[in-house]
Amino acid sequence: MMTNLLLYRTDANRIKRLAQKIWILAITGFIALCVGCTPQTAGTELTIFAASSLSNAFTELAQTYETQNPEITIQLNFAGSSQLAAQISEGAPADIFASADSDQMNTAVASQRIDPEQIIPFLTNQLTIIAPLDNPANLMTLNDLAQTETSLILAAPNVPIRTYADQVIGRQTSDIQQNIYANLVSEEDNVRQIVAKIALGEADAGIVYISDITPDISSQVTTIPLNTTQNVTATYPIARLNDTPNPEEAHAFIQFILSPDGQDILRKWGFAPLDTSAAWQP
Amino acid sequence: MPQNRPPLIPIIIAALFALFLGLPLIALIWRAITLDGALTADLSISSAVWLSLSTTTITILLILIFGTPFAYLLARYNFPGKRAITILIDLPIVMPPVVAGLALLSAFGRRGLLGQWLAEFGIQITFTATAVILAQLFVASPFYIRAAQTRFAELPREYEEAAAVDGATRWQIFRQIILPQSGRALLAGIILSWARALGEFGATILFAGSLTGRTQTMPLLVYSALEQDLRTTFTTALILLAMAAVAFSITRWLTGLEENE
């Protein structure tokens, strides 16, 4: 009886101590959450789905725009354009879609969430080969990608950078094309994954946009330029979604991107402004 | 017996939660069979199924070969560093798979701690089926080792001791006394590990990349086809689901047998 009582008591104490520990954890967690959460600002929130190659440029565009328009908060979602188009087709809430090619913009149009008349081309980009800093496969030209024992990373089919890279490779002789594709070791989700894996040195080469060679990245990879006959020009379209609750704010942000200030930021991040943007009417 | 009738409020809460768990599965199956031209097998599906089956088979063999002695040592002996090793085994269970992938890349990648030495001998692991297997081995082995360790620890020692007195070798004892008594628990552990290996995504996509026929396992195909061909995505998802259901049924059947003994 005595031992039973003693057992009971230690058990009760143990449970009590456990309860105390749980409380301490819960309170610490709650405080951490409160510190971590950002204060909700009143005003309009714009959600922008943008191609991953636009990561740096759109982050700066959004920051600049938020500073100029304190009532606007911008949420950015970067991924491969094909992934974004798939998300939009599945009904993901977004106000603006900036795609790296027109195919993926058309996917969004096919889902009837974007009106073709809303689509505005807003910049151009070009392609380049990148290799790890020490260029282990000793690549000098596009044709060197066809050498045996060279590992090449491209994006998955339908990701815009893959479509453009296929165009570049497609201009070579069929023998070279075959050898280049035989060297393919991985198909990544988006262009920035290719850049990351090359910077880590995991493969010998990747084909990416010139704009992906940001100041940070330029010290981590070797760039092997494509000559003008090999290269293709990528034109990026942007559009607001039909069902955006903030059509005017979305339109204003797109105008900002097309404005000289916006185009300056894009140029700073390695994009070329569009020739036809001169014809753009405010 | 009024105590045996479950109270109403918990029933409602449980029913709602069961709906939450069940609805996505029903919706997935529903969408897969109502999709236009659904359930058409294309080349990427068959090569992903083949790759998933072959890599997980090799993974399971490796887990058996390395995991069984490991579990036996942990269950039967005390040695310095045992606690650290126990934590090390449990770590992959709680580790986010994508972190596991990054860790594998840091170790076996071309610039990794060990990988840079391998690279000098012309051996590259990243982007190969070997990387797929290593990723599966890393995340799935703890499930088998844990199951085997628990079973080995609860076996009565008398038979083994008697056999040892009669001059049985260690291998004979293991083969004829320990294995027959723990076979079912080991099999359940294997199936759990297999299911985990089959579903491996995060570590694989980071460490092995994704290429049809070479490193694109079924979960990677589900993910990558989502933006290319919904039919492929849903068909592959259904096949994965069916495989998981079979694995689950076998485990249930095995553990049910155990309880009835």
Chai-1 contact restraints between the chains, C-beta under 6 A:
chainA,res_idxA,chainB,res_idxB,connection_type,confidence,min_distance_angstrom,max_distance_angstrom,comment,restraint_id
A,S82,B,E227,contact,1.0,0.0,6.0,A-B,restraint_1
A,Q83,B,E227,contact,1.0,0.0,6.0,A-B,restraint_2
A,A86,B,L226,contact,1.0,0.0,6.0,A-B,restraint_3
A,A86,B,E227,contact,1.0,0.0,6.0,A-B,restraint_4
A,A156,B,S224,contact,1.0,0.0,6.0,A-B,restraint_5
A,N158,B,E227,contact,1.0,0.0,6.0,A-B,restraint_6
A,N158,B,Q228,contact,1.0,0.0,6.0,A-B,restraint_7
A,V185,B,F127,contact,1.0,0.0,6.0,A-B,restraint_8
A,S186,B,F127,contact,1.0,0.0,6.0,A-B,restraint_9
A,S186,B,G209,contact,1.0,0.0,6.0,A-B,restraint_10
A,S186,B,S210,contact,1.0,0.0,6.0,A-B,restraint_11
A,S186,B,L211,contact,1.0,0.0,6.0,A-B,restraint_12
A,E187,B,S210,contact,1.0,0.0,6.0,A-B,restraint_13
A,E187,B,L211,contact,1.0,0.0,6.0,A-B,restraint_14
A,G201,B,R110,contact,1.0,0.0,6.0,A-B,restraint_15
A,G201,B,R111,contact,1.0,0.0,6.0,A-B,restraint_16
A,E202,B,G109,contact,1.0,0.0,6.0,A-B,restraint_17
A,E202,B,R110,contact,1.0,0.0,6.0,A-B,restraint_18
A,E202,B,T126,contact,1.0,0.0,6.0,A-B,restraint_19
